[in-house]
């Protein structure tokens, strides 16, 4: 997760405000709560660099549903 954050920082530096981001999470099978601080850092970095829209591609069969 930290390496991905570093990669995102360098990539975003070349983009103009108002860029759109597509994330493909369709093969994602594991998420750890320990990754949340890094996820928040990435999101805040994208926001501060003026991302206009984030599109997430997911596999609906892997969707986590809360029973509460």
PDB file of N, CA, C and O in Angstrom:
ATOM      1  N   UNK A   1       0.828  -1.194   0.000  1.00  0.00           N
ATOM      2  CA  UNK A   1       0.000   0.000   0.000  1.00  0.00           C
ATOM      3  C   UNK A   1       0.869   1.255   0.000  1.00  0.00           C
ATOM      4  O   UNK A   1       0.565   2.224  -0.696  1.00  0.00           O
ATOM      5  N   UNK A   2       1.940   1.238   0.772  1.00  0.00           N
ATOM      6  CA  UNK A   2       2.801   2.425   0.812  1.00  0.00           C
ATOM      7  C   UNK A   2       3.484   2.654  -0.530  1.00  0.00           C
ATOM      8  O   UNK A   2       3.630   3.797  -0.965  1.00  0.00           O
ATOM      9  N   UNK A   3       3.902   1.577  -1.189  1.00  0.00           N
ATOM     10  CA  UNK A   3       4.526   1.718  -2.510  1.00  0.00           C
ATOM     11  C   UNK A   3       3.539   2.285  -3.518  1.00  0.00           C
ATOM     12  O   UNK A   3       3.908   3.104  -4.360  1.00  0.00           O
ATOM     13  N   UNK A   4       2.302   1.858  -3.437  1.00  0.00           N
ATOM     14  CA  UNK A   4       1.270   2.375  -4.329  1.00  0.00           C
ATOM     15  C   UNK A   4       1.055   3.870  -4.081  1.00  0.00           C
ATOM     16  O   UNK A   4       0.885   4.639  -5.027  1.00  0.00           O
ATOM     17  N   UNK A   5       1.062   4.275  -2.828  1.00  0.00           N
ATOM     18  CA  UNK A   5       0.921   5.697  -2.495  1.00  0.00           C
ATOM     19  C   UNK A   5       2.047   6.511  -3.135  1.00  0.00           C
ATOM     20  O   UNK A   5       1.801   7.582  -3.690  1.00  0.00           O
ATOM     21  N   UNK A   6       3.264   6.011  -3.059  1.00  0.00           N
ATOM     22  CA  UNK A   6       4.409   6.701  -3.659  1.00  0.00           C
ATOM     23  C   UNK A   6       4.228   6.804  -5.172  1.00  0.00           C
ATOM     24  O   UNK A   6       4.466   7.862  -5.756  1.00  0.00           O
ATOM     25  N   UNK A   7       3.808   5.712  -5.807  1.00  0.00           N
ATOM     26  CA  UNK A   7       3.581   5.729  -7.253  1.00  0.00           C
ATOM     27  C   UNK A   7       2.507   6.748  -7.631  1.00  0.00           C
ATOM     28  O   UNK A   7       2.657   7.483  -8.607  1.00  0.00           O
ATOM     29  N   UNK A   8       1.435   6.790  -6.862  1.00  0.00           N
ATOM     30  CA  UNK A   8       0.350   7.734  -7.146  1.00  0.00           C
ATOM     31  C   UNK A   8       0.844   9.172  -7.029  1.00  0.00           C
ATOM     32  O   UNK A   8       0.506  10.013  -7.862  1.00  0.00           O
ATOM     33  N   UNK A   9       1.635   9.458  -6.007  1.00  0.00           N
ATOM     34  CA  UNK A   9       2.153  10.820  -5.834  1.00  0.00           C
ATOM     35  C   UNK A   9       2.939  11.268  -7.059  1.00  0.00           C
ATOM     36  O   UNK A   9       2.779  12.397  -7.523  1.00  0.00           O
ATOM     37  N   UNK A  10       3.787  10.387  -7.583  1.00  0.00           N
ATOM     38  CA  UNK A  10       4.598  10.757  -8.744  1.00  0.00           C
ATOM     39  C   UNK A  10       3.749  10.887 -10.004  1.00  0.00           C
ATOM     40  O   UNK A  10       3.998  11.775 -10.820  1.00  0.00           O
ATOM     41  N   UNK A  11       2.763  10.033 -10.179  1.00  0.00           N
ATOM     42  CA  UNK A  11       1.900  10.096 -11.367  1.00  0.00           C
ATOM     43  C   UNK A  11       1.022  11.336 -11.354  1.00  0.00           C
ATOM     44  O   UNK A  11       0.866  11.998 -12.380  1.00  0.00           O
ATOM     45  N   UNK A  12       0.456  11.650 -10.220  1.00  0.00           N
ATOM     46  CA  UNK A  12      -0.460  12.794 -10.112  1.00  0.00           C
ATOM     47  C   UNK A  12       0.273  14.102 -10.371  1.00  0.00           C
ATOM     48  O   UNK A  12      -0.330  15.067 -10.840  1.00  0.00           O
ATOM     49  N   UNK A  13       1.543  14.143 -10.075  1.00  0.00           N
ATOM     50  CA  UNK A  13       2.320  15.368 -10.275  1.00  0.00           C
ATOM     51  C   UNK A  13       2.301  15.817 -11.737  1.00  0.00           C
ATOM     52  O   UNK A  13       2.457  17.006 -12.018  1.00  0.00           O
ATOM     53  N   UNK A  14       2.113  14.885 -12.664  1.00  0.00           N
ATOM     54  CA  UNK A  14       2.104  15.210 -14.094  1.00  0.00           C
ATOM     55  C   UNK A  14       0.718  15.545 -14.633  1.00  0.00           C
ATOM     56  O   UNK A  14       0.583  15.848 -15.819  1.00  0.00           O
ATOM     57  N   UNK A  15      -0.307  15.499 -13.799  1.00  0.00           N
ATOM     58  CA  UNK A  15      -1.675  15.704 -14.267  1.00  0.00           C
ATOM     59  C   UNK A  15      -2.179  17.110 -13.945  1.00  0.00           C
ATOM     60  O   UNK A  15      -1.771  17.729 -12.962  1.00  0.00           O
ATOM     61  N   UNK A  16      -3.075  17.591 -14.800  1.00  0.00           N
ATOM     62  CA  UNK A  16      -3.690  18.896 -14.573  1.00  0.00           C
ATOM     63  C   UNK A  16      -4.894  18.744 -13.647  1.00  0.00           C
ATOM     64  O   UNK A  16      -5.521  17.684 -13.629  1.00  0.00           O
ATOM     65  N   UNK A  17      -5.230  19.776 -12.881  1.00  0.00           N
ATOM     66  CA  UNK A  17      -6.438  19.726 -12.049  1.00  0.00           C
ATOM     67  C   UNK A  17      -7.659  19.361 -12.888  1.00  0.00           C
ATOM     68  O   UNK A  17      -7.791  19.782 -14.038  1.00  0.00           O
ATOM     69  N   UNK A  18      -8.551  18.567 -12.288  1.00  0.00           N
ATOM     70  CA  UNK A  18      -9.741  18.140 -12.992  1.00  0.00           C
ATOM     71  C   UNK A  18      -9.600  16.779 -13.662  1.00  0.00           C
ATOM     72  O   UNK A  18     -10.485  16.356 -14.407  1.00  0.00           O
ATOM     73  N   UNK A  19      -8.488  16.092 -13.399  1.00  0.00           N
ATOM     74  CA  UNK A  19      -8.281  14.778 -14.006  1.00  0.00           C
ATOM     75  C   UNK A  19      -9.266  13.759 -13.430  1.00  0.00           C
ATOM     76  O   UNK A  19      -9.807  13.944 -12.339  1.00  0.00           O
ATOM     77  N   UNK A  20      -9.483  12.702 -14.173  1.00  0.00           N
ATOM     78  CA  UNK A  20     -10.362  11.608 -13.744  1.00  0.00           C
ATOM     79  C   UNK A  20      -9.509  10.385 -13.460  1.00  0.00           C
ATOM     80  O   UNK A  20      -8.509  10.145 -14.137  1.00  0.00           O
ATOM     81  N   UNK A  21      -9.902   9.619 -12.464  1.00  0.00           N
ATOM     82  CA  UNK A  21      -9.154   8.444 -12.037  1.00  0.00           C
ATOM     83  C   UNK A  21     -10.040   7.209 -12.155  1.00  0.00           C
ATOM     84  O   UNK A  21     -11.180   7.211 -11.692  1.00  0.00           O
ATOM     85  N   UNK A  22      -9.516   6.162 -12.773  1.00  0.00           N
ATOM     86  CA  UNK A  22     -10.221   4.884 -12.852  1.00  0.00           C
ATOM     87  C   UNK A  22      -9.416   3.874 -12.049  1.00  0.00           C
ATOM     88  O   UNK A  22      -8.227   3.673 -12.301  1.00  0.00           O
ATOM     89  N   UNK A  23     -10.071   3.237 -11.080  1.00  0.00           N
ATOM     90  CA  UNK A  23      -9.421   2.183 -10.299  1.00  0.00           C
ATOM     91  C   UNK A  23     -10.152   0.878 -10.545  1.00  0.00           C
ATOM     92  O   UNK A  23     -11.371   0.800 -10.393  1.00  0.00           O
ATOM     93  N   UNK A  24      -9.409  -0.140 -10.923  1.00  0.00           N
ATOM     94  CA  UNK A  24      -9.980  -1.457 -11.191  1.00  0.00           C
ATOM     95  C   UNK A  24      -9.733  -2.345  -9.982  1.00  0.00           C
ATOM     96  O   UNK A  24      -8.622  -2.832  -9.770  1.00  0.00           O
ATOM     97  N   UNK A  25     -10.777  -2.549  -9.195  1.00  0.00           N
ATOM     98  CA  UNK A  25     -10.688  -3.386  -7.998  1.00  0.00           C
ATOM     99  C   UNK A  25     -11.335  -4.750  -8.225  1.00  0.00           C
ATOM    100  O   UNK A  25     -11.602  -5.474  -7.266  1.00  0.00           O
ATOM    101  N   UNK A  26     -11.588  -5.105  -9.473  1.00  0.00           N
ATOM    102  CA  UNK A  26     -12.322  -6.329  -9.773  1.00  0.00           C
ATOM    103  C   UNK A  26     -11.579  -7.592  -9.346  1.00  0.00           C
ATOM    104  O   UNK A  26     -12.212  -8.618  -9.098  1.00  0.00           O
ATOM    105  N   UNK A  27     -10.259  -7.540  -9.256  1.00  0.00           N
ATOM    106  CA  UNK A  27      -9.495  -8.706  -8.799  1.00  0.00           C
ATOM    107  C   UNK A  27      -9.111  -8.620  -7.330  1.00  0.00           C
ATOM    108  O   UNK A  27      -8.412  -9.498  -6.824  1.00  0.00           O
ATOM    109  N   UNK A  28      -9.551  -7.591  -6.648  1.00  0.00           N
ATOM    110  CA  UNK A  28      -9.218  -7.408  -5.238  1.00  0.00           C
ATOM    111  C   UNK A  28      -9.953  -8.455  -4.400  1.00  0.00           C
ATOM    112  O   UNK A  28     -11.172  -8.594  -4.493  1.00  0.00           O
ATOM    113  N   UNK A  29      -9.203  -9.182  -3.589  1.00  0.00           N
ATOM    114  CA  UNK A  29      -9.813 -10.219  -2.763  1.00  0.00           C
ATOM    115  C   UNK A  29      -9.555 -10.028  -1.277  1.00  0.00           C
ATOM    116  O   UNK A  29     -10.117 -10.755  -0.457  1.00  0.00           O
ATOM    117  N   UNK A  30      -8.714  -9.064  -0.913  1.00  0.00           N
ATOM    118  CA  UNK A  30      -8.351  -8.902   0.487  1.00  0.00           C
ATOM    119  C   UNK A  30      -8.191  -7.426   0.808  1.00  0.00           C
ATOM    120  O   UNK A  30      -7.571  -6.675   0.056  1.00  0.00           O
ATOM    121  N   UNK A  31      -8.753  -7.028   1.921  1.00  0.00           N
ATOM    122  CA  UNK A  31      -8.593  -5.667   2.407  1.00  0.00           C
ATOM    123  C   UNK A  31      -8.338  -5.739   3.893  1.00  0.00           C
ATOM    124  O   UNK A  31      -9.063  -6.421   4.618  1.00  0.00           O
ATOM    125  N   UNK A  32      -7.324  -5.048   4.353  1.00  0.00           N
ATOM    126  CA  UNK A  32      -6.964  -5.060   5.761  1.00  0.00           C
ATOM    127  C   UNK A  32      -7.215  -3.687   6.361  1.00  0.00           C
ATOM    128  O   UNK A  32      -6.961  -2.668   5.718  1.00  0.00           O
ATOM    129  N   UNK A  33      -7.709  -3.656   7.579  1.00  0.00           N
ATOM    130  CA  UNK A  33      -7.924  -2.378   8.264  1.00  0.00           C
ATOM    131  C   UNK A  33      -6.613  -1.624   8.473  1.00  0.00           C
ATOM    132  O   UNK A  33      -6.618  -0.400   8.604  1.00  0.00           O
ATOM    133  N   UNK A  34      -5.498  -2.339   8.505  1.00  0.00           N
ATOM    134  CA  UNK A  34      -4.199  -1.673   8.662  1.00  0.00           C
ATOM    135  C   UNK A  34      -3.877  -0.784   7.466  1.00  0.00           C
ATOM    136  O   UNK A  34      -3.046   0.118   7.571  1.00  0.00           O
ATOM    137  N   UNK A  35      -4.531  -1.035   6.325  1.00  0.00           N
ATOM    138  CA  UNK A  35      -4.282  -0.224   5.135  1.00  0.00           C
ATOM    139  C   UNK A  35      -5.077   1.063   5.087  1.00  0.00           C
ATOM    140  O   UNK A  35      -4.846   1.891   4.206  1.00  0.00           O
ATOM    141  N   UNK A  36      -6.009   1.257   6.011  1.00  0.00           N
ATOM    142  CA  UNK A  36      -6.855   2.456   5.977  1.00  0.00           C
ATOM    143  C   UNK A  36      -6.091   3.768   6.091  1.00  0.00           C
ATOM    144  O   UNK A  36      -6.414   4.704   5.360  1.00  0.00           O
ATOM    145  N   UNK A  37      -5.091   3.891   6.972  1.00  0.00           N
ATOM    146  CA  UNK A  37      -4.358   5.163   7.024  1.00  0.00           C
ATOM    147  C   UNK A  37      -3.699   5.516   5.689  1.00  0.00           C
ATOM    148  O   UNK A  37      -3.703   6.678   5.282  1.00  0.00           O
ATOM    149  N   UNK A  38      -3.137   4.518   5.010  1.00  0.00           N
ATOM    150  CA  UNK A  38      -2.515   4.767   3.709  1.00  0.00           C
ATOM    151  C   UNK A  38      -3.579   5.092   2.673  1.00  0.00           C
ATOM    152  O   UNK A  38      -3.377   5.968   1.832  1.00  0.00           O
ATOM    153  N   UNK A  39      -4.711   4.396   2.721  1.00  0.00           N
ATOM    154  CA  UNK A  39      -5.823   4.691   1.816  1.00  0.00           C
ATOM    155  C   UNK A  39      -6.268   6.143   1.995  1.00  0.00           C
ATOM    156  O   UNK A  39      -6.503   6.845   1.011  1.00  0.00           O
ATOM    157  N   UNK A  40      -6.381   6.592   3.229  1.00  0.00           N
ATOM    158  CA  UNK A  40      -6.776   7.974   3.507  1.00  0.00           C
ATOM    159  C   UNK A  40      -5.740   8.969   2.987  1.00  0.00           C
ATOM    160  O   UNK A  40      -6.106  10.021   2.463  1.00  0.00           O
ATOM    161  N   UNK A  41      -4.452   8.651   3.126  1.00  0.00           N
ATOM    162  CA  UNK A  41      -3.395   9.521   2.604  1.00  0.00           C
ATOM    163  C   UNK A  41      -3.523   9.650   1.093  1.00  0.00           C
ATOM    164  O   UNK A  41      -3.396  10.743   0.541  1.00  0.00           O
ATOM    165  N   UNK A  42      -3.777   8.519   0.423  1.00  0.00           N
ATOM    166  CA  UNK A  42      -3.935   8.544  -1.038  1.00  0.00           C
ATOM    167  C   UNK A  42      -5.131   9.394  -1.424  1.00  0.00           C
ATOM    168  O   UNK A  42      -5.035  10.235  -2.318  1.00  0.00           O
ATOM    169  N   UNK A  43      -6.257   9.180  -0.757  1.00  0.00           N
ATOM    170  CA  UNK A  43      -7.470   9.940  -1.076  1.00  0.00           C
ATOM    171  C   UNK A  43      -7.245  11.434  -0.854  1.00  0.00           C
ATOM    172  O   UNK A  43      -7.631  12.250  -1.691  1.00  0.00           O
ATOM    173  N   UNK A  44      -6.632  11.789   0.253  1.00  0.00           N
ATOM    174  CA  UNK A  44      -6.370  13.206   0.543  1.00  0.00           C
ATOM    175  C   UNK A  44      -5.418  13.820  -0.475  1.00  0.00           C
ATOM    176  O   UNK A  44      -5.578  14.981  -0.850  1.00  0.00           O
ATOM    177  N   UNK A  45      -4.434  13.055  -0.922  1.00  0.00           N
ATOM    178  CA  UNK A  45      -3.497  13.555  -1.931  1.00  0.00           C
ATOM    179  C   UNK A  45      -4.228  13.812  -3.249  1.00  0.00           C
ATOM    180  O   UNK A  45      -3.997  14.830  -3.902  1.00  0.00           O
ATOM    181  N   UNK A  46      -5.101  12.896  -3.635  1.00  0.00           N
ATOM    182  CA  UNK A  46      -5.868  13.073  -4.866  1.00  0.00           C
ATOM    183  C   UNK A  46      -6.777  14.295  -4.760  1.00  0.00           C
ATOM    184  O   UNK A  46      -6.885  15.076  -5.706  1.00  0.00           O
ATOM    185  N   UNK A  47      -7.422  14.457  -3.624  1.00  0.00           N
ATOM    186  CA  UNK A  47      -8.310  15.607  -3.420  1.00  0.00           C
ATOM    187  C   UNK A  47      -7.519  16.910  -3.481  1.00  0.00           C
ATOM    188  O   UNK A  47      -7.940  17.863  -4.137  1.00  0.00           O
ATOM    189  N   UNK A  48      -6.389  16.953  -2.810  1.00  0.00           N
ATOM    190  CA  UNK A  48      -5.592  18.191  -2.799  1.00  0.00           C
ATOM    191  C   UNK A  48      -5.016  18.506  -4.174  1.00  0.00           C
ATOM    192  O   UNK A  48      -4.659  19.652  -4.445  1.00  0.00           O
ATOM    193  N   UNK A  49      -4.921  17.503  -5.048  1.00  0.00           N
ATOM    194  CA  UNK A  49      -4.452  17.725  -6.416  1.00  0.00           C
ATOM    195  C   UNK A  49      -5.602  17.855  -7.409  1.00  0.00           C
ATOM    196  O   UNK A  49      -5.404  17.787  -8.622  1.00  0.00           O
ATOM    197  N   UNK A  50      -6.820  18.045  -6.869  1.00  0.00           N
ATOM    198  CA  UNK A  50      -8.003  18.402  -7.654  1.00  0.00           C
ATOM    199  C   UNK A  50      -8.490  17.303  -8.602  1.00  0.00           C
ATOM    200  O   UNK A  50      -8.804  17.571  -9.762  1.00  0.00           O
ATOM    201  N   UNK A  51      -8.550  16.057  -8.099  1.00  0.00           N
ATOM    202  CA  UNK A  51      -9.188  15.003  -8.884  1.00  0.00           C
ATOM    203  C   UNK A  51     -10.653  15.377  -9.068  1.00  0.00           C
ATOM    204  O   UNK A  51     -11.308  15.807  -8.118  1.00  0.00           O
ATOM    205  N   UNK A  52     -11.171  15.215 -10.285  1.00  0.00           N
ATOM    206  CA  UNK A  52     -12.559  15.596 -10.559  1.00  0.00           C
ATOM    207  C   UNK A  52     -13.521  14.446 -10.298  1.00  0.00           C
ATOM    208  O   UNK A  52     -14.622  14.646  -9.786  1.00  0.00           O
ATOM    209  N   UNK A  53     -13.093  13.238 -10.656  1.00  0.00           N
ATOM    210  CA  UNK A  53     -13.991  12.099 -10.541  1.00  0.00           C
ATOM    211  C   UNK A  53     -13.163  10.830 -10.359  1.00  0.00           C
ATOM    212  O   UNK A  53     -12.096  10.672 -10.954  1.00  0.00           O
ATOM    213  N   UNK A  54     -13.679   9.931  -9.523  1.00  0.00           N
ATOM    214  CA  UNK A  54     -13.053   8.620  -9.331  1.00  0.00           C
ATOM    215  C   UNK A  54     -14.077   7.566  -9.740  1.00  0.00           C
ATOM    216  O   UNK A  54     -15.200   7.548  -9.235  1.00  0.00           O
ATOM    217  N   UNK A  55     -13.685   6.703 -10.645  1.00  0.00           N
ATOM    218  CA  UNK A  55     -14.526   5.608 -11.106  1.00  0.00           C
ATOM    219  C   UNK A  55     -13.902   4.320 -10.602  1.00  0.00           C
ATOM    220  O   UNK A  55     -12.731   4.046 -10.866  1.00  0.00           O
ATOM    221  N   UNK A  56     -14.686   3.523  -9.874  1.00  0.00           N
ATOM    222  CA  UNK A  56     -14.183   2.258  -9.338  1.00  0.00           C
ATOM    223  C   UNK A  56     -14.858   1.107 -10.064  1.00  0.00           C
ATOM    224  O   UNK A  56     -16.085   1.045 -10.151  1.00  0.00           O
ATOM    225  N   UNK A  57     -14.050   0.204 -10.582  1.00  0.00           N
ATOM    226  CA  UNK A  57     -14.552  -1.001 -11.228  1.00  0.00           C
ATOM    227  C   UNK A  57     -14.457  -2.115 -10.199  1.00  0.00           C
ATOM    228  O   UNK A  57     -13.385  -2.375  -9.652  1.00  0.00           O
ATOM    229  N   UNK A  58     -15.580  -2.770  -9.938  1.00  0.00           N
ATOM    230  CA  UNK A  58     -15.613  -3.828  -8.932  1.00  0.00           C
ATOM    231  C   UNK A  58     -16.264  -5.079  -9.505  1.00  0.00           C
ATOM    232  O   UNK A  58     -16.948  -5.029 -10.526  1.00  0.00           O
ATOM    233  N   UNK A  59     -16.043  -6.180  -8.842  1.00  0.00           N
ATOM    234  CA  UNK A  59     -16.745  -7.429  -9.149  1.00  0.00           C
ATOM    235  C   UNK A  59     -17.868  -7.540  -8.130  1.00  0.00           C
ATOM    236  O   UNK A  59     -17.608  -7.791  -6.953  1.00  0.00           O
ATOM    237  N   UNK A  60     -19.095  -7.360  -8.556  1.00  0.00           N
ATOM    238  CA  UNK A  60     -20.245  -7.322  -7.650  1.00  0.00           C
ATOM    239  C   UNK A  60     -20.363  -8.619  -6.851  1.00  0.00           C
ATOM    240  O   UNK A  60     -20.941  -8.613  -5.764  1.00  0.00           O
ATOM    241  N   UNK A  61     -19.836  -9.719  -7.357  1.00  0.00           N
ATOM    242  CA  UNK A  61     -19.904 -10.994  -6.631  1.00  0.00           C
ATOM    243  C   UNK A  61     -19.008 -10.983  -5.388  1.00  0.00           C
ATOM    244  O   UNK A  61     -19.171 -11.819  -4.499  1.00  0.00           O
ATOM    245  N   UNK A  62     -18.071 -10.044  -5.323  1.00  0.00           N
ATOM    246  CA  UNK A  62     -17.164  -9.968  -4.173  1.00  0.00           C
ATOM    247  C   UNK A  62     -17.563  -8.855  -3.199  1.00  0.00           C
ATOM    248  O   UNK A  62     -16.823  -8.548  -2.264  1.00  0.00           O
ATOM    249  N   UNK A  63     -18.713  -8.266  -3.419  1.00  0.00           N
ATOM    250  CA  UNK A  63     -19.173  -7.161  -2.582  1.00  0.00           C
ATOM    251  C   UNK A  63     -19.394  -7.626  -1.143  1.00  0.00           C
ATOM    252  O   UNK A  63     -19.970  -8.685  -0.896  1.00  0.00           O
ATOM    253  N   UNK A  64     -18.926  -6.814  -0.209  1.00  0.00           N
ATOM    254  CA  UNK A  64     -19.112  -7.100   1.218  1.00  0.00           C
ATOM    255  C   UNK A  64     -20.391  -6.419   1.664  1.00  0.00           C
ATOM    256  O   UNK A  64     -20.594  -5.229   1.422  1.00  0.00           O
ATOM    257  N   UNK A  65     -21.244  -7.180   2.312  1.00  0.00           N
ATOM    258  CA  UNK A  65     -22.527  -6.665   2.755  1.00  0.00           C
ATOM    259  C   UNK A  65     -22.578  -6.715   4.275  1.00  0.00           C
ATOM    260  O   UNK A  65     -22.217  -7.722   4.884  1.00  0.00           O
ATOM    261  N   UNK A  66     -23.021  -5.637   4.875  1.00  0.00           N
ATOM    262  CA  UNK A  66     -23.157  -5.584   6.333  1.00  0.00           C
ATOM    263  C   UNK A  66     -24.540  -6.093   6.722  1.00  0.00           C
ATOM    264  O   UNK A  66     -25.533  -5.778   6.066  1.00  0.00           O
ATOM    265  N   UNK A  67     -24.596  -6.872   7.779  1.00  0.00           N
ATOM    266  CA  UNK A  67     -25.872  -7.382   8.275  1.00  0.00           C
ATOM    267  C   UNK A  67     -26.498  -6.462   9.307  1.00  0.00           C
ATOM    268  O   UNK A  67     -27.568  -6.775   9.829  1.00  0.00           O
ATOM    269  N   UNK A  68     -25.874  -5.349   9.615  1.00  0.00           N
ATOM    270  CA  UNK A  68     -26.424  -4.461  10.645  1.00  0.00           C
ATOM    271  C   UNK A  68     -27.333  -3.410  10.074  1.00  0.00           C
ATOM    272  O   UNK A  68     -27.871  -2.589  10.817  1.00  0.00           O
TER     273      UNK A  68
END
